[in-house]
Amino acid sequence: MSFLKAEWRKLAIFNYEIDSEVLKEYVPYGTELDLWNGKCYVSLIGFMFLNTRLLGVKIPFHTNFEEVNLRFYVKRFEDGEWKRGVVFVKEIVPKPALTFVANTVYNENYETLPMRHNWQEDLEHRKVAYQWRKDGEWNSIAIVADKVAKEIEVGSETEFITEHYWGYAKVNEKATNSYEVTHPRWKAYEVLEHKISVDFKATYGDKFAFLSELKPASVMLAEGSNITVEPKTKLR
């Protein structure tokens, strides 16, 4: 049985090209950084969890909620193939029970903060925004995009960002939690405008404070889909 089933919808993705040395201490045992055309990316992503079920059960008041995460990309050669995955620097959700389960079971780094979102659409455009409050201040990411999603081009940057199907969480220098994330290939909307107001230092610490002064290398809006998170295994 899958550990978690849900929908991930309207993923607002802000990608930053950074020096890979910044991530060195965060790379889990048994993995290596996965680069896009030689570029090292971290991504700030906001989206909605919908119809969430834990071990097949819908938990009251925990089925629909926002998440914002900061992640980077790794790969692991296993069973004769590369398994491409993500590592989360931090994941923000509005429910403390979610934080407890994710941190305890998967050794992730979740934080509970007040959050809100806003989805709007008109005849031509789609507007998506996510906000979270840290130290009394609201942070926000927002996108205006085409209304209709299109297939993601094979070999594109958007494909690289969205087509990672494993999660890796560092336990210590000699152990890593690994879990599979399943979903069909996504579609994406053409982004027309974007706005970001984030205190990266307050949210993610001194190590990532420089992102507040860095312009995103690219901005994407993916539709998302049904997903599953499978039970973890430990790599040693």
N, C-alpha and C positions, 0 to 999 in steps of 0.2 A: 504493500500500500504506500502511496505517495505520502510524504510527511505533510505537505501543504499543496492545496489546489486553490487557484484564484484566477482572476483576470488582472493583467497589468495593462492600463490604458493611458493614452495621451502622454507619452514619455517625452518631456522637454529636456533636451540633451545639449549641454554646453561643454565643448571640448577645448582643453588647453594643452598646448605643446610645452613640455618642460624638460629640464635636464634630468636624465634617468638617475643620476646620483641621489636626487631627492627621495627616490622611492626605494633605494637599496635596502634599508633596514626593514621595509615592509614586505619584501618579496618572500612568500612562504617557502619553506623547505620543499624541494622536489619540483619547483617551478622556476621559470625564467621569464623576464619581461617579453611581452609580445608587442612588437613595434609596427607602426603603419608607415611603410616606405621610409624606414629608418627614423621615424619620429616617435617619441615617447609621449603618450597622451594620458592625462587624467580627465575624467568627465564628471561634471556636476549634473545630476539627473533628478528631476521631479516627476512624479506620476501618481496614479491612483491604484490602490488595491481594491478590487470589487469582488463580491461573492466569495469571500475567503473562507476556506474550510481547512481545519487542522485535523489531520488523521480522519478525514471524511466528515467532520462535525463542524457546523457553523456555530461559532461562539457569539452569544448575544453582545451587541455593541462593538464587535470586533470584525465585522464582515466587510465594511467599506471604510477606507481611511487613506490619508496621504502618506507618501514617503518621499524623502529627499536623501540622496546618497552621493558621496564622493568616492569614485572608484578608479582603478587602473586595470591594465590588461596583462595577463600572463598566459603562458602555455606550458604544457607538460607532455613529454614524449612517453607514451605508455601503450603497450600491446601493438607496437609497430605503427602508431599514428600519433599525430599531434592533437592533444586535447586543449582547446583554447578556452580560457576562462577569465574570470574577473576576481579582483580582490577589493574589498570595501575598506576604505579608510575609516568611514563612519556612515551609519545609516540613522536617519532621524524619522521618528514616527510619533503620533500623538497619544498612543496608548501604552501605559507602563507594563501591562501584561505582555505585549508584543516584545518589548525590550527585554524583559526577563527571560522569555522563552528563547529568543534568538541568541542572546548572550550566553545563556546556560547550555543550550543544546548544541549550538553550532560555533560557539566561541567567536561570534561576531562582535562588533563594537557599535551597538545601538544606543541611542539617546532619546529620551522622551521629552518633547517640547510642544508647546501650543502650535497648531498648524491650521491652515485653511487653503482652499483652492477656489478658482473661478474658471468655469468653462462657458464660453459664449460662441454662438455662430450666427451669421446672417446669410444672405444669398450667395456671397462670394468668399467669405473669410471665416476662419476659425481662430478663436482667441483662447489661449490656455495660460494660466498663471498659478504658481504655487508659492506659498509664504510660510515662514516659520519664525517664531519669536525667541531670540536668545539675548539674555541680559537686558530684557526690557525693550529691545529694538526688533522691529520686523524686518526680516530679510526676504527678498523676492526675486523670482525669475519669471519672465513673461515672454510669450511668443504670439505673433500674428502670422498665420499661414494660410495657404490655399485651403479651400473647404474639402476638396476631394483628395484622398490619399492615392499614391501611385506605387507600383512595384519598385523595390529597391534594386538598383543596377548591380549586376554581378561585378565583383572586383572594385567596387566603389568604397570610398571612405565610410559612407553610411553603413554599408554591409559589414565592414570591419568592426564598427562600433556595436552594431546590433546582433551580430552572429557569434556570440560567445555562449557556450552551453554548459559551462562548469563554473562552480564557485569554489574558491580556495580561501581558507582562513588559517592564518598562522597560529599554531598552538605554542610552539617554542622553536628553538633553532634546529631541532631534529624531528619535528612532527608537524603535520598539516592536516586539517579537516578538509575533505573533498566531498562535493555533492553535485549531482547533475541537475540542471534546470532544463526542462523540455518545453518547447513551444514551436509552432509553425513559423515559417519565414514571414517577417512583418512587412507591412507597407509603411510609407512615410509621406508626409506633407511637405510641400515646398515652403520654406520659411521666408516670409516677406519682411518682417521686422522682429526685433528682439530687444529686451531690456533686462538688465540684471543689476540688482542692488544687494550685495552680499558682503558682510564683514567676515571674511575667511579666517582671520585671526581669532575672532570670538568663537566662531563655529567649529573650526578645525585645528586651532592652535598655531603657535609661532611658525611651525614648519611649513605651513601652507598660507601664511599671511600674504606672501608675495602675489598670490592669485588675485587679490583685490585690485592690483595695479596692472594686471595682465589682460589683454584683450583676447576673447575666445578665438581660437583658430577656426572653429566652425560651430554652427548651431543647427540642431535637427529637431524634428518633431515626428516621432514614430507613433503609429496607432496602437501597437501592442496586440495582445491576444489572450486566450486562455493559456495558463502556464501550470507546470507542476514543479515542485522542489522535492527531490528524492531524498531518502535517508542518507545520512553522512557515512563516509568511511574514513579511517585514519591512515595517512601515509606516514611511514616511519623510515 
